[in-house]
């Protein structure tokens, strides 16, 4: 009876451990491939599994022009340019960031109002807007008399592109908010 019990225990262990060892052996040169699908790896690197460049490299959205600021309402809009490098349509579901002065003072937040669909190979302008804190703007103006603009940066930029979340801690030199004279 003990021999049967031991044999069944060893068989159970082999049934559980065998496939795990087999998969680890198959992926021995690419253990990351167990977790990251090759499609995601290809999208980020811009190539295929052989190293050939099969499509343009995926780039995060790039800032376009100067931020638009309405001093009376506090509304600010920052425009981003994004090109879909894939062969299928994608959606930018979220884009948000904190607007900061160049010395790191928080001025407010911006976010995407609604998801944007981008067809393959298309380049789209994405407008992200929000309302700035008028007290922070007034304090900046009081500390910097005669200055007609605030150089801004974006902190905690979060983008959700095609279900993939991208986070950037800081994007410096986004542009200048023009202040009324």
C-alpha positions in Angstrom: 0.0 0.0 0.0 2.9 2.4 0.8 4.5 1.7 -2.6 1.3 2.6 -4.4 1.0 5.8 -2.3 4.5 6.8 -3.1 4.1 6.0 -6.8 0.9 8.1 -7.0 2.6 11.0 -5.2 5.6 10.9 -7.6 3.2 10.6 -10.6 1.2 13.6 -9.3 4.3 15.7 -8.9 5.5 14.8 -12.5 2.1 15.7 -13.9 2.3 19.2 -12.3 6.0 19.9 -12.7 6.6 18.2 -16.1 4.6 20.8 -18.2 6.2 23.7 -16.3 9.7 22.4 -16.9 8.8 21.7 -20.6 7.5 25.3 -21.1 10.6 26.8 -19.4 12.8 24.6 -21.6 11.0 25.8 -24.8 11.3 29.4 -23.8 14.8 29.1 -22.3 16.2 31.7 -24.6 13.3 34.1 -24.2 11.7 33.8 -20.7 10.1 37.2 -21.2 8.1 35.6 -24.1 6.2 33.7 -21.4 4.7 36.9 -20.1 4.8 39.5 -22.9 3.0 38.5 -26.2 5.1 38.9 -29.3 2.6 41.4 -30.7 3.1 43.8 -27.8 6.9 43.4 -28.2 6.7 44.1 -31.9 4.5 47.2 -31.4 6.9 48.7 -28.9 10.1 47.9 -30.9 8.7 48.5 -34.3 9.9 45.2 -35.7 9.0 41.6 -35.9 10.4 38.6 -34.0 13.2 38.3 -36.6 14.4 41.8 -36.0 13.2 43.2 -39.3 11.4 46.5 -39.2 7.8 45.5 -40.2 6.2 48.8 -39.4 7.1 52.3 -38.1 8.2 52.4 -34.5 5.5 53.2 -32.0 6.0 56.7 -30.6 4.1 58.3 -27.7 2.0 61.4 -28.6 4.2 64.5 -29.4 3.3 68.0 -28.4 2.3 70.4 -31.2 2.6 74.2 -31.1 2.0 76.3 -28.0 -0.6 75.7 -25.4 -3.7 77.8 -25.8 -4.7 79.7 -22.6 -7.8 81.8 -21.9 -6.9 84.0 -18.9 -10.5 85.0 -18.3 -11.9 81.4 -18.0 -8.7 79.6 -17.0 -9.2 77.1 -19.8 -6.0 75.6 -21.3 -5.6 73.3 -24.3 -2.5 71.4 -25.2 -2.4 69.7 -28.6 -0.6 66.4 -29.3 0.2 64.8 -32.6 -0.1 61.0 -32.8 0.5 58.6 -35.7 -1.0 55.1 -35.8 1.9 52.8 -36.8 -0.3 49.7 -36.9 -2.3 48.1 -39.6 -5.6 48.3 -37.7 -7.5 51.1 -36.1 -6.7 52.0 -32.5 -8.3 54.1 -29.8 -6.7 56.6 -27.5 -9.0 56.2 -24.5 -7.2 58.4 -22.0 -4.7 61.1 -21.9 -4.2 63.1 -18.8 -1.5 65.2 -17.1 -0.8 67.7 -14.4 0.3 71.2 -15.7 3.2 72.7 -13.8 5.2 75.8 -14.0 8.9 75.3 -14.8 9.7 75.5 -11.1 7.3 72.6 -10.3 4.3 74.5 -9.0 1.0 72.7 -9.9 -1.3 74.9 -12.0 -4.0 72.4 -12.8 -4.8 69.3 -14.8 -5.7 68.5 -18.4 -7.4 65.4 -19.8 -8.9 64.0 -23.0 -12.7 64.7 -23.2 -13.6 61.6 -25.2 -11.8 58.7 -26.8 -10.3 59.2 -30.3 -10.2 56.6 -33.0 -7.2 56.7 -35.4 -7.1 54.7 -38.6 -4.0 52.8 -39.8 -1.2 55.1 -40.8 -3.2 58.2 -40.0 -1.8 61.1 -38.0 -4.3 62.9 -35.7 -4.2 66.0 -33.6 -5.4 65.3 -30.1 -6.6 68.3 -28.0 -6.4 67.8 -24.3 -7.9 70.5 -22.1 -8.6 71.6 -18.5 -9.1 74.5 -16.2 -6.1 76.0 -14.4 -6.0 77.2 -10.8 -6.4 81.0 -11.0 -4.9 81.4 -7.5 -1.7 79.7 -8.7 -1.6 81.9 -11.8 -2.2 85.0 -9.8 0.6 84.0 -7.4 3.0 83.5 -10.3 2.1 86.9 -11.7 2.7 88.5 -8.3 6.1 86.8 -7.8 7.2 87.6 -11.4 6.0 91.1 -12.2 6.3 92.1 -15.9 6.5 88.5 -17.1 4.1 87.9 -20.0 4.1 84.1 -19.9 4.6 81.0 -17.9 6.8 78.2 -19.2 5.0 75.0 -18.4 5.8 71.3 -18.1 3.6 68.2 -17.8 3.9 65.8 -14.9 2.4 62.3 -14.6 1.4 62.1 -18.2 -0.8 59.0 -18.6 -1.9 57.7 -22.0 -4.0 54.7 -22.8 -3.4 53.7 -26.4 -5.1 50.6 -27.7 -5.5 49.2 -24.2 -1.9 49.8 -23.3 -1.1 52.2 -20.5 2.0 54.5 -21.0 3.2 56.7 -18.1 5.8 59.5 -18.3 6.9 61.1 -15.1 7.8 64.5 -16.7 7.6 66.2 -20.0 9.6 69.5 -19.9 9.3 72.6 -22.0 5.8 72.0 -23.3 5.4 75.7 -24.2 4.4 79.0 -22.7 1.0 80.2 -21.4 0.6 83.7 -22.6 -0.6 86.0 -19.7 -2.6 89.2 -20.3 -0.6 92.4 -20.1 
